[in-house]
Amino acid sequence: MNFQFPEVTECKVTHVHVRREFRGKDSGVPAFDLSFSKEGSNELLDLIDPALRTTLYFNAAADQGQAAMPDVLAVLPNLRVPKLNAGKFKYGDKDKWKGFRFVLDYGLGDAQSNIDVADTTVQVVEFECKEGGSCVIKWKVSFEADKLSDELRGRLTGLTDETVFIQLIPSSNVQQASGKQAKVPESEEDKDATDLFREAHGDDSDADADADADSEDSSDSPE
């Protein structure tokens, strides 16, 4: 998951949804879904997927022979297919990723004045590509707010259409919370078919294999 804003970043709150998060049979705890958008260079697409920018944009001048500057990120201002879906695309099939720290920075130089929430869930919703090399990305941050004071919750409810400054920092244990294809742990990815078979059938499979090998050796030996 590349999506993150480790440095304080300007963006716009497009919607605030207040709800209750239920845990079993309890009465639930207050929770928020904050929707954001940010417009800027199409390099923002690299935060979603590094392949998107070169897939959707190209440099017409460079294709006509204009020399590129060495060691400079390629400028791709032109849409490859301007009429494709009017440049608007959904992303991720509702995939959600849990394990982000969300900070709403009020710029007062005092961490106590910020809203700082650990273990939030992030969903990249959609993006819009524009001719000239700009784009708009949209995402959602969700979290339980039972540990926030009434004053801080009140601040959050009035953020719609406001320009804010945030940080979105992934922890060392970001995991896919929902979506069609959950992330496979690295330890599982490294296992081959033999390892998986042994886990499913136990170590007896090794013993059976050894027994078969001994049987073949005895049948091959001269009487």
N, C-alpha and C positions, 0 to 999 in steps of 0.2 A: 504494500500500500504506500504509494509515493505521496499521497495527498497530505499536506501539512503546511503550517505557517509558524515556524519556530521563532521568527522575529515578529514584532508588532506590525500588524498589517491593516490597512484601511479597507473597509468593505461596507456594504449596505445591508441592513436587516429588512427583508421583504415581507416577513410574516412571523407572528408569535402565536403559538398554539399552547394553551394551558390545559392540562389534563390531570388525571390521577392514574398513577401506576399501581396496579393491584398485585399483592403478594399473597397468593392463596386466598383465604377467606377474610383477610383483614379489610379495613375500610379504605386502604390505599394511601399513597403518599403523593404530594404534589409533584408534578413533573412538567418539563418544558420541551417543546420542539421549536428551535429557532432556525428560521430559514434565512440564508444569506445569498448575496450575489456580489460578484466583483468583475469589473470591466478593465481590460488592460491588453497588453501585447499577447499575441497568440502563444508566447512562451508559457503562459499560464496553463496551457493544455498539457505541458510536460508534467505538471503536478498530478494529473489524472492518469495519463498513459503516455510515455515518451514517443510512442509510435503515432499518436494522433496528429501532431502538427505536420509531419512530413507526409502523412496520408491525405490530409485535407487541403494543404497549402503547397504552393511552389513559388519559385521566383522566375517570372517570365523574362526579365532582363538577363538573368544568369543563363537561362536556356538559350538566349540569343547570342551568347558569347561574352557577356560582360564579366570581367575578372572579379573573383571574390577575394576579400581580404583574408590573409592567412591568420589562423588561430582566433578567428572571430566567429561567434555563433551565427550560423546561416540565417539570413533575413529571408523570410518566406511571406511576402505580402499578398499573394494572389491565390484566390480560391481555385482549386482544381475543377470543381463542378459547382458553380455558383447556384444553380437551381436545385441542387440535391437537398430535398427536405427543407427548403428555405433556409438552410444553414443551421437549423435547430435539431439537436440530437439528445435523446435520452441516453443514460449511461448506467451500466452496472446491474441492470435487471433487479433493482431494489436491494442490492447488496448493502449491508451495514457492517461497520467495523467498530468494535468496542475496545477501549483502552487509550483514549485521548484525554489529555488535560486541556481544558478550555479556559482561557483568561480573557475577560472583558476589561480592557485597560482604559482608565479614565484620564490618563496622562498627567496625574497629579504628583508623580514621583513617589507615591506612597502605596506600597503593595496592599495595605489594609483597605484602601479605598476601592480596589479592583474587585471584580467578581471572579473568583477562581474556583473551578469545579474539576475534580479529578474523575477519571473513569467514565467519560462521556462516550456516546456512540455517534459516529459520523457516517453520513450517506451522501455521496455525490449524486445529485439529481439529474442535471442536464447541463449542456453547454451550447452556446450559439457562436458560430463563426461568421466573421464579417470581412468583406473585401477591404484590402488595405493593411491587413495583418493584425487586426484587433479581434478580441473575442470576449464573451461573457461566460463565466462559470457560476454554477449555482449548487449549493450544498445545504445540508441540514445537520444541526447538532442537537442531540437529545440527551436529557439527563434528569435524574431525580433531584428534587430541590428541597427535600425535607431538612437538610442541614443548613439551608440558607435562611436568613432572618426574613421577617415579613417585609422589612424595608427593601432588602435586595430583590425579593420576588416582585415587589411593586415596581422597581426600576426596570426589571426585565419585561413586564407586561406592556410598558409604554414605549418599546423600542421600534415598533413597526415604522418603516420608511426613514429611520434614522441612520446616519452615517456613523459607524463605530470603528474602534480599533481593537483588534483581537489577536490572540495567539492560539494556535491549535497544535499541540505538541504530542507526538505519539510516544507512548511508553515503550518499554522493551518487550512488552507482551501484548501487542495489538492482535486481536483475533477476529475472524469473521463471525458476526453475530447472527446474520440471516442472509438468505440468498440461495440460489439453486446449487451452487458449487462451493462447499465449505473448503477452507484452506486445510491442506493435509500437512500435519506436523513434519518437520524435516526428518525426524527419526524414522517416520513411516516411509517417506520418499526414498530413503536410502536402502530400504529392505528389498531384496529380490524375491522371486517367486518361491525359492526354496525356503527362505526365512519365513514367509507368510504361511507356507504349507506346514512347517514345523510348529508354528504357533497355533494353527488350527487343530493339528492332530497330536500335539505333544511330542515328547522325546522318543516315544515308542516307535515312531517312524524310522529313527536312526537305528534303533535296536533291530527292527525288522530288516532293514537294509543290510546290517552287519550279518544277521543270521542267513540271509539269502546269499551273501558273498561267501560265507563259510561253507554253505551247502554246495555251491558251485565248485569251490576248491576241492572238497572231498570227492565229488563225482569225477573230477578230472585226474585225481591221483591214481597211480597204478595199484592194482590189488596185489 
